[in-house]
């Protein structure tokens, strides 16, 4: 028998669809226990926002422990997304919406919520035990303190999740794990996201466990329906598509972009790729991603330790393959002696350092820029290498390709510096037309006539690359100093002096590859803000904001850290003051002061978190008070 809607005066009145408010951008943070699936929730909402053609930036934040004590502040995991209809440079300073799944998440994250922001709280988790674990003496939801500052939306998500799964036969533990999809469904309703796409995504994600797919879909729909019917807000929100160039886009993290850059670089160089590495947070995903590209000539080797990882990559380069390794600061420390060998051998090698908080084990899941001096000077002896730093998650792709091109052209190891913020953060990326990327195929030496192992190209000073076993081109390589032409072992003092100077001159010559300076604003003014790496977005947005207010401030962002761009020295002279924001205790500022004798001032943040735009705008205002008339 078909069910028909009731008619007449006794029929229930359907809920009135809420009005829709159009907003330019919004920052949402999902937070909960590390077992609450906040990273998955954030990733799924990010995917939906990317498909809605919003520009976006994300900031995952999770504990280093595999499983911190449940319910404690140490175990809180969060995922922040900033999406908008205009260009988005950062994941946002403060969330406009905070979804807190338990008391610990509320305690850790509430301080960041903007005054008047929306606070969605899972009241079902505010049990006496959880309140005690989070350090609350009383339930913060029981007084008016929160409601005085925020728009509090208390919902028993745990209970509503259990109700949605009644009759499915799913155990209480597995049912409880679905509550993140209830919160996701509510946010999909709130921001009018496409549910059909998400349902297909859930089915694909849990294809091997259809019972979990069905459960998550039911809970997701329940959260969405609750938003439709509960009249929580007077309106929903719409963030219209950003104005973007036509093309094929995908959402990409820095680690994924770096892995794709390695694959593409191998194709452009027409070389097989060998990756030798050891898992380490936050670089491990590069190894994981590359393991899926064997059909593109990529071989991955998970070594027993960091030293074996880089040693295998050097061996691959010696054999005529593109050798690659990736790690974080602690791994770079272990690799340094072998990297000195690679400099001595003058072989192309790509080293990706995804920086994290240190020293020692430090803050494995938090971000930092403290490995710059390590990359520049970490090896013993005079041992220079080129260093390039990626600016955004998608720029990791292009930085890797540029590094490989230079490594092959100049026959040298090259560092690519990223960090945890770039590695795990994501943004929409217009997939480039690969046919438009310039190729740099390798030309191996095959002619034995007049061959000298350390004979050099007069322009680049690079020695020629010879595959082992090439007839008539037998030669020896090793870590003891080499004769300037023959490559034989040499202890001659003048020869050593010559080789040290030659290797330094070769790296200095990479300056011709650094291109135009990346600037924002005129080449003269009251203040120049100099940045590198992942500070690009926050600096650019802060400088643009202050420029609109009439301040005579500009910025320059350094992509190459060694050698420095030849245009930089003259550019610095156009400003009265120089400010250098870094997520370290002042490393680039030391280099600028030493190289250019400029009175540069450091602005340092060492909190495991990226700069906020507000922090930088305040710093600029304090140092650049004058405005244009």
N, C-alpha and C positions, 0 to 999 in steps of 0.2 A: 504494500500500500504506500502511495506517495504521501509525503508530508507537505502540507500546504501552509503558508503563513496565515495566522489568524487575522480576522477582519472584525470590524466593529469596535465599540467603545472599550471592550475588555482586552483588546490586543495590546501587548507591551509596546511602548514607544521606543523605536530604535535610537541608539545614541546619535547625537548630532555630530557630524564630522567636525573636528576642530579646524580652526582657521590655520593658515600656513604663513609663517613669518620667514621672509627671505633675509638671509644674513650673508656677509662676505666670507667669513671664516669662523672656525670654532676649534677649540682644543679640548679633547676628551682624554681622560686617563682611566683605564681599567686597572684595578688593583685588588689583590687578595692574597691568599696563601699560595706558596709556590706549587701546591698541588691543585689549585683551583682553575688552571687552564687560562690564565690571563694572557700569556703570550699568544696562544691560539686565538683567543677572542680578539685581541688587538690586530693580529695578522688578518683574520677574516674580515674585520671591519675596514681595515686598510685596503684590502683587495676590492671590497665593494665600493669604497670611495674612489679608488683608481678607475674602476669600471664606470663610475659616474662622471669621469673626466674632470675630477677635482685635482688641483695641484696639492701636493702633500709632503710632509716630512714626519718621520716617526722616531721615537726613542724608547726602545725596550729597556727594561731595568729589572734585573733579577739577581738573587743571591748567588754567591759562589759555591755554597755547599750543595751537594747533590740533593739532599733533603734536609733542610734546616728544621728544627723542631716546629711541628705544626702549631699554628696559632700564635707564634711569637713574632715580635717585630723583625727579628733576624731572618725570618722566612718569608717576608713580604715580597711579592713579585708584582711588577707594574708594566704597563705598556701605554705610552702616550702618543697620540696622533694629532697633528695639526693639519687640517684640510681646508681648502678655500677656493673661491672663484677667482682669486688673484694669485700672483706669484707668491709661493711660500718658501721662505729661506731656512726656517728652523722648525723644530718640533713644538715651539711655543714656550713662553716663559712660565705661564701658569695655566692649569686647566680651567676651562669654563664649566666643564661637567666632570664630576668625580664619581665613579662607580666603585664603592667600597664593599667588598664581599665579607669582611669580618672586622672585628675591633682593631686588630693589629694593623690592618691596611688603612683604616681610618686614622689611627694615631700617627702613622708614618707620613701619610700623604695630605692630611687636612691642612697643614700649614701652607701648602702651595695653592690651594683652591682660591680663586679670586673672590673678593667680597661680593656677595649677591649671586655667587655661582650656584649651579644645581648640584646637590649632593644626594645621590641615590644610594641607599644603605640597605644591605641585606639584614633585616632585623632578626632573622632566624638564626644567625650565627652569634648574636649577642647574648650568649649564655654566661652564667657566672664563671665557669671555667675559662672560657675564651677571654672574658673581660680581665680576669686575673692574669692570664698569660700575657696579655697586651700591656699590663701595667696600669689598668684603670681601677680606681678604688670604688667607682660607682658607674652606672650606665650613662654615658654622655647623651643618650637619646631621651633620657627621662626628664631633663630640664630644658629650659628655653634658650640656653646659651647658643646652640647651633642654629636654631631658627631665627635668632636675632641677627645673625651674620650671613646665613645662606638660605637657599630655597631647598629645604630638606624634604626628600621623598622617601619615607620609610616603607619598605616592601619586604615581606617575608618570602624572599626568593627561594629559600630552601624548602619551605612548605609547598609553595606553588609548583615547584619542580616535581616534588613527590606526588602531588595530586595529578599532574599531567601524565605521570608514568604509572598510575594505578592500573592494574590489570595486565601489565606488560610482562610480569614475571621477573623483572630486573631486580636484583638485590639492592638493599638500601645503600650499600657502599657505591655500587656502580651508578645508581640513580643520583646520588649526591654529586657525582662527578659531572653530571650534565648541566648543573646550574649555571655554568658560564654561558651556555647557549641560550638560556632563558634571558640573561642580561643582554646578550647579543640581539635577540629578537626584539626586546624593548627598544634598544638603540636603533635598530633597523626601522621600527615604526616612527621613532622620534625624528629621524632624519630622512625618512622616505626612501629607503634603499630597496633595491630589487630583491625580493624574497625568492623568486624562482631560481635565480642564479646561485643564491646561497644554498638552497636545498640541493641543487645538483652538486655543489662543492662538497657538502656534507656527505652525500652518497659516494662521491669519488674518494674522499678522505678515509671513509670507514668501509670501503668496498669489501675488505676481507672479514669484516665483522658487521654484517647487515643488521643484527639486532641492536648494536650501538648506533648505527646510522639512523634507524627508525626512531630510537629513543631520543637522540639529539634533535631530529627533525620535529618530533612532537613537542619537545620542550621549547625549541626555537619558535615554533608557531604559537605556543602558549604565551611566551613573552610578548610577541607581536600583538596577539589578540588582546592581551591584558592592556597594552598601551592604547589600543583602539577603544576599549570599553570602560576603562577605569577613570577617565576624565582627570588624569593627573595634571595636565597642563592645559592652558587655554588655547594652545596652538602647537602644531608641529613646526619643524624647521626645514628650510630648503637652502642648500648651498649649491648655487648654479655652477655649471661647468666652467672651468677656467678657459681663457683664451689661449689656445695652443696651436702650434703649427700642425698641419695635417700630417699624418704618418702612422706608422705602427708603433704602439707604445706598450710597455710592460712595466710592472712595478718591480724594482730591483733593490737588493741590499748591496752594501759595499763588498762583502765577501763574494756574493754571486757575480757581481760585476767584475771583480778581480779575476775570478776563475774564468769567466767568459773572455776576458782580455788575454789571459794566457793561451786559451785555445785559439783565439783569433790571431795573436802574434805568431803562433806556430804556423798558421796558414799563410800569413803575409810574408814570413821568412822562408816559407816552403821547407820547414824543418819538422821532424818528429819532436814531440815534447816529452821530457821525463821530469816528473815531479817526485822529489825525495823529501819526505818530511816526517814529523812526529806530531801527534795530536796535542794541541795546547789552546786553551781559551785565550782570546776570542778568535783565533785564526783557523780552527779545525774545519770549519765549513768549506774552506778553499780546497782542502784535500778531499772532503766528501763530495763536493760538486765535480771536481776534476775526474774523480773515479768513474763518472758516468759518461765521459767523452772519449772512450777508447776508440770509437769509430772515427774520430778525428785525429788519430795518431797520437793520442795522449796515453802515456804509461804512468801509473801512480804506484809509489812504493812507500808503505808505512814502515819506517825503519824502527829499530829497537830503541833509538834515542836521537837527540838533536844532532849530535856529531855525525852519526852514521847517515842521517838524512841529508845534511849538506855535503858530506863526502861522496855520497852516491850521485848527487846532482853535479858535483864537479867532475866526477868520472864520466857522467853522461856528456857533459860539454866537451871533455877531452875526446870523446868518441865521435863528435860531430853532430850531437843532438842538442836541442835547447834545454839546458839544465835549469830547473826552478826549485826553489824551496820557500816555505812560508812558516812563520812562527810569530811569537811575541817576544817582548824584551828579555825574559829569562832564557829563552831559546837562543836569541841572538848572542847572549853572553857565552853560551857553550859553543856556538858556531864560529866565534871570532878567529881562532887560530887557523881554522880551515879557510876562512875568508881571506886571511892574509896569504895563504897558499894560492888561492884563486887569483889574487892580485899579482903574485909573483909569476904564475903560469900565464897570465894575460889571456884568460879565457872568458867568453861571455857567460854570465850567470845572473839570474834574477833572484833577488832576495826580497820577499815581502814581509815587512814587520808590522803586524797589527798591534799597535801599542796599547798597553793597559797600565793601571796604577801599580807602582812599585814603591820601594825596592823589594827584592826577594819575591816571595809569592804575592805580597802586596794586596792589591784589589783586583783579582782575576777577571771579574765581570764588570769593572768600572773603567771609564775612559781616562786617558792622560796623553800628554804630548812630551813625555820626559825622556824619550830615547833619541832625540836629535843629536846630542853630543856623542852618544854611543855609536850612532850610525856614522858620524863624521870621523871620530877619533878613537873608537873602541878597540882597534887592533894595535898590537905592539909595533914599534918601528914606524917609519914614514910609509904610510900605507893608505893613500887616498882612494876613495871611490865616489862616483857620482851618486847623488841622492835627490830623488824627486818625491813630492808629497801630494797625495790626492786631496781634492777640495770638498767633494761631495760623494755620496754613495755611487752615483753613476759615473763620476769622474775616475773612480778606481779602474774602470775599463780602459779609459784612454791613457791614464798614467802608466798602467802596466805595458800597454803597447809601445808607448814612447820610451819606457825604460828598456824594453827588449831591443828596440831599434838602435838605441844608443849603445847598448851592451855589445851588439853585433858589429856596429860600425867602428867602435873604438876598442873592441876586444877587451872588455873589462867587466867585472861584476858591477851591478847597479842595485842600489837600495830603492824600494818603494815603501814609503811610510804611509800607513793609514792608522786608524785607531778604533777602539771599541765602539765609539759613537757612529763612525762611518760604517764599520763592518756589519753591525746589527741593525742600524737605521736603514730606512728605505725611502725611495722617491720614485715618481714616474720617470721613465727613461724612454726617449725616442730612439728606437733601435736604428742604428745607422745603416745606410746602404753599404754593405761590405765591399761592393765593387768600387766604391768611391774612396776607400781607404788606400793610401799609397803602399805598394808592396816594397819590401826590402829583401829580396832573395839573396841567400848567402852564395858567395863564390869561393869555393874551397880551392886551395892551391893544389894543382896536379902536375905542373911542369917542374921537373927537378933541376932544370938549367939555372944555375946561379942562386939556388935556394939557400937562404940563411934563416934559421929558426926565429931569430929576433931582428930580421930585416924589417923595415917599417915603411908604411905609407907616409910620404912626406907631409901630407896635410893633416891626417888624423893621428899619426904616430902609432897606429895600430899595426901589430904584427899579423902575418897571414895565418889563416886557420887551415890546418892540414888534418885530414882524417888519418888515424893510425892505420898502417898497412899500405898506404899509398906508395907504390914503387918509386924508389930513389929519393924519397922524402923522409927517410927515417931520421928521427931526432930524439933528444932526451929532454924531459921536463922534470922539475923537482922544486923543493922549497929552499935549496941553498942558492945564494946569489948567482946569477947567470952572466956570462960574457955578453956584451952588448950586441954581438952579431951571431956568434956560433951557438949560444945557449949552453955552452960547456960551463962547468963549475968554475967560479972565479972568486978569489979572495983579494984581488987587486984593489987597492984603496981608491984609485982614480976611477976604475970601472964601476965600483959600488956607488960613488958619488954621481957618476953619469947616469946610472940606471935609476937611482932615486929621483934625480931631476927629470929624467925622461918620463917616468911613470906619472909624476906630478904634472908635467906639461901636457901629457895626454889627457888627463882628467880636466885640467884647466881649459883645454880646447873644446870641451863639451859646451862651454859658454856660448858658442855659436849656434847651439841647438835650442837655446832657451826661449827664443821667440820674443814677442812683445810683452812688456809688463802688463799684468792684469790690474787695471786701475778703476777707481770709481771717483769721479770728480776731476776738477782742474789740476794742472801740475804745479800749483803754488797756492799757498794759503797759510792759515794760522797753525793747523795741526794735520799731520799725516799719521794715519793708523796703519801699521804694518803687521800683516798676519801671514800665517802659513797653515796648511793642512785644514782640519775640520772647522777652524774658527771662521772660515770664509762666509758662511751664511749669516751668522750673528753679527759679524763686523759689517758686512754689506748692508744689512737691514738697518743697523744702528747709524751708520754713516749717512745713508739715504734719508733717514728720519731727521737727523740733525741738519742736513743740507736744506731740507724743506723748511726748517725753522730759521734759516738764514745764516747758519754757522759756516765759516770758511774752513771746512774739514774735507779731506779726501782720504782714500785708502789705496794701498797697493798690496796685492797678495802674491806671495812668492811661491811658485810651483817648484822651481829648482832651488834646492838649498846648498848644493855643491855641484858645480860652481854656481855662484850667484849671477843673476842677470846683469850684463854689462851696463844696462841703462839705469840700474838702481842708484848708483852713486850720485849722478847728476840730479836724479829725481828727488833724492833726500834733501838736496840743497835748496829746494824751492819752498821749504816750510820752516816756520819758526820753532816748532816742537814736533817730536816724533814719539808716538806711543805704540808699544808692542804688546798686545794681549796674547798670552800663551797659557796653556793648561800645563804649566810646569813652573819651576821657581826662577825662570829667567834664563833661557838658553839662547834663543835667537838674538835677544837683545845684547848679549855678550859679544856675539859674532859681529853684529852691526857696529857696535862701539869700537871693536878692534879693527875691523876692515875699513871703516869710513870715518873714524874719529868723530862720530856724531853723538850728541848728548841724548841718546835714545833712552826712554823711560819704560821700564817693564810694568805691565799690569797683569798680575798672575793669579790664577785660580787653580787650586790643587785639591779638589773635592770629589774627584771621580765623576763629575758632571760637566757637561758643556756650558759655555757662557750663556747667560741670558741677555737678550737684547737690552733690557732695562739696565743691567749692570754696565754695559758698554756706553749706552747713551748718557748715563750719569757721569761716567769717567770722562767722556768727551766734553760734556758741559762744564765740568770742573776745570778742564785744561784749555778750553776754547770758548771763553765767555762772550767774546765779541761777535757781533752779527753784521752782515752786509747791510749797508744803508740803501 
